[in-house]
C-alpha cells in the first residue's frame, strides 16, 4: 500500500486522508505482519488500538510524534530535517 504525498500546512491533511488510509490497512491486515505509518496524526489512535488488538506490529516514522501514539506502537522514529538530509545525501 502507498499514498501520494501532499504538501500541506502542519496538521492540515485532506479531510478523508486518515479514514481512507485506515480502511486500506484494515482490508490488508490479514496479509501483513507489520504496518509502517508515516504520519503523527492523533486521528489514527483507534486504528493503532485495533492493530495492537490484532497483534500486528506497528511502526511510526514521522516528525513530532505525540506521546499518545508512541505508547501504542512497537517502534517509532522521529524524522527531522537532519535525518532526511543525511538519508538523501549519496555516499561515496
C-alpha positions in Angstrom: 0.0 0.0 0.0 1.2 3.5 -0.6 -0.1 7.0 -0.8 0.7 10.1 -2.8 2.3 12.6 -0.5 0.8 16.1 -0.5 2.4 19.3 0.8 0.1 20.8 3.4 0.4 23.1 6.4 1.2 21.2 9.6 -1.8 19.3 10.8 -3.9 20.1 7.8 -4.3 16.8 5.9 -7.1 16.3 3.4 -10.3 15.6 5.3 -10.7 11.9 4.3 -7.0 11.0 4.2 -6.8 9.3 7.6 -10.0 7.4 7.1 -9.0 6.2 3.6 -5.6 5.0 4.9 -7.2 3.3 8.0 -9.7 1.4 5.8 -6.9 0.2 3.4 -4.9 -1.0 6.4 -7.9 -2.9 7.9 -8.5 -4.5 4.5 -4.9 -5.6 4.2 -4.5 -6.6 7.9 -4.8 -10.4 7.3 -2.0 -10.3 4.8 0.7 -8.3 6.7 2.9 -8.8 9.7 3.8 -5.1 10.2 2.3 -1.8 9.3 4.6 1.2 8.9 2.8 4.6 9.1 4.4 7.8 8.1 2.0 10.1 10.0 1.7 11.5 13.5 -2.0 12.3 13.2 -3.8 11.6 16.5 -6.9 10.5 14.5 -5.0 7.3 13.9 -5.3 6.2 17.6 -8.4 4.0 17.0 -6.6 2.2 14.1 -3.4 1.7 16.2 -5.5 0.3 19.1 -7.2 -2.1 16.6 -3.8 -3.2 15.2 -2.5 -3.8 18.7 -5.6 -5.9 19.5 -4.9 -8.0 16.3 -1.2 -8.4 17.3 0.0 -6.6 14.2 3.4 -4.9 14.7 3.3 -1.2 14.1 5.9 1.5 13.4 5.5 5.2 13.0 8.0 7.3 11.0 7.1 11.0 11.3 8.1 14.3 12.8 6.8 15.4 16.2 5.2 12.1 17.2 2.7 12.6 20.1 3.3 10.6 23.3 -0.1 9.0 22.9 1.0 7.5 19.6 4.4 6.4 20.9 2.7 4.4 23.6 0.6 2.4 21.1 3.2 1.4 18.6 6.1 -1.1 18.7 8.6 1.3 17.2 8.8 5.0 16.3 11.4 7.1 14.6 11.4 10.9 14.6 12.0 12.2 11.1 13.5 15.7 11.3 15.2 17.8 8.6 18.7 16.5 9.6 17.6 12.9 9.3 16.0 13.5 5.9 19.1 15.4 4.7 21.5 12.7 5.9 19.5 9.9 4.2 19.2 11.8 0.9 23.0 12.5 0.6 24.7 10.0 -1.7 27.5 8.1 -0.1 30.8 7.6 -2.0 
